[in-house]
Amino acid sequence: QLQASGGGLVQTGGSLRLSCAPSRNIFRISDMGWYRQAPGKERELVASIPSIGSTHYADSVQGRFTISRDNAKKTVYLQMNSLKPEDTAVYYCKAGITWRMGVPHTYYWGQGTLVTVSS
C-alpha cells in the first residue's frame, strides 16, 4: 500500500533523501513516520510527523534528519544528513491511510528501503 524509495550506499557524512507514498489513490493520510531496523536489532522509530502538530525525532538522529510531508502528493520524506555507519538499516515508512471519506484510517507499512553507510 506504501512504496518507499531513496535508499542506497553512501559514505560517512553523506546525505540521502527517502520518500514514501501510497501505491494507489487514497482519500487522506494522517500520521506518518519512518522506522528502521538494523541487523540483529528491533525496529525503532526514527521520526514521525502527524497531520497536525509537531514532529518527533529519536535522540540518535536529532539535528541530522528532517521529516517532512507533502499533503497534496500524500508523500512523506526523510532527509538524512551527516550519515553515520550506525545509521545503516532497512528504513520503513508507516502511515495512517483513509481510503474514502467516512472510513476510519488504517495503518500500513512500506516495503522498506536499505540504507548503507560506509566508514
MOBEL-V837226 format. One record per helix or strand of 2 or more residues. SS is the DSSP state (H for helix, E for strand). FROM is the first residue (numbers start at 1). TO is the last residue. Records with the same first field share a line. If there is no record, write none. Layout:
BEGIN
SS: FROM-TO / FROM-TO
END
This chain:
BEGIN
E: 2-5 / 8-11 / 16-22 / 28-37 / 44-49 / 55-57 / 65-70 / 75-80 / 89-98 / 106-110 / 113-118
H: 85-87
END
